[in-house]
């Protein structure tokens, strides 16, 4: 992979830190502390302080598109400035779960990789292989496809319709350097089954923080037989909203450091 | 339903026009005619001319989020101004295919219904019922869930894993006034099967224009037994890019009128 690729950047960053923490920037406007609410762009202000406090512990950052769009043009400005402010050596994953085809997907890919300039995105694979085509045309790009989620209604389709077997099988057609999997972690048995069918695949694992989940079980398969990293453990609210007061940045730094230490391998 | 709801507005508009055309505003920057490329905000400029030329024939408009995000802050500005410029009595469906849960989905719902102020959105139902919860909390809102798409790789999951039966079954738990279905139209047999399992449901049908599809077959089930409309036939590129020259607005108006007449019922 080229040096500008997510895959390269991610491995470089892992070997620098030897930990597996992805910090989710779910910067919800009405949850920001009072001191930043008065600034010209509260989300930008908040994120810049959070990044300064947590950057030593982040193997990746993951801004979540929804919270930026919810603040309109100011929110999108905050997203651009957040991405621009993250140190060059830390990969950025945009959580957007887009899953369209043809010129629409090409437009999203342009927006996120060429204009916003993130390193990876999350995608929804429901529409099939056509979703991946515009992504794979950009050589440095990377996508994490929703493979299994841990919310209660994952029962509706993922579990009831064999998608938790079908999606991993479908992913095997694509190189590990270009396509990872979002795997919800509240069911350890599911995570292990997913790992068995996708032994080399990079997993982005939400739900270890606020939603429960078993950190030790998750870490069992953190590195592969060649000591290369194969998981990113995401925590969003557990880090960025560790304190709702004026010590929010300091508290986020402490929470990030704690998870960083717990996720060493 | 309340008078501010999509359902109410859509029915009022249908009874005014007695046609079924949704005009997709897939306003891709590099396909816009030379004369608008030089303006301060090309997509806004283009859309305003398209809307002026087509408004008499549109039962609904459907801007597609991807093409606005692809032009960054200027593109999002164009989206806000486009939505604001569409006559109050024409319902607006944002094509965004979001499908997330909890506070993330609540943030999208806030962004689109409260801030941007569209009347309906498209959603991806893969994560299950949790996707709908934040939507249903806004009484006037409406969502079209992806029920079947017509792209080649619809084979990967929709057809191969019974989702084209499972998603319609799943939709039956929700009122027709709040939840519609996006149904790809290239396979007429699929469309008829979908109609049989969801007799009263509003279908948003793409693919009749540029992607082929059989308009007459689609129109067979356009109105229900009580003469209420049950389909919206979307055309995007076939209308807005009917001409790539300086007569683009005039050509769009003619193409919209032609489809409007063909879709009378």
Interface residues (C-beta under 8 A of the other chain):
Chain A: X26 X28 X64 X66 X67 X69 X70 X71 X72 X73 X75 X76 X77 X80 X95 X97 X98 X99 X100 X101 X102 X103 X104 X105 X107 X108 X110 X111 X112 X115 X116 X124 X125 X126 X127 X128 X129 X130 X131 X146 X149 X151 X152 X153 X154 X155 X156 X157 X158 X160 X161 X162 X163 X166 X167 X170
Chain B: X26 X28 X64 X66 X67 X69 X70 X71 X72 X73 X75 X76 X77 X80 X95 X97 X98 X99 X100 X101 X102 X103 X104 X105 X107 X108 X110 X111 X112 X115 X116 X124 X125 X126 X127 X128 X129 X130 X131 X146 X149 X151 X152 X153 X154 X155 X156 X157 X158 X160 X161 X162 X163 X166 X167 X170
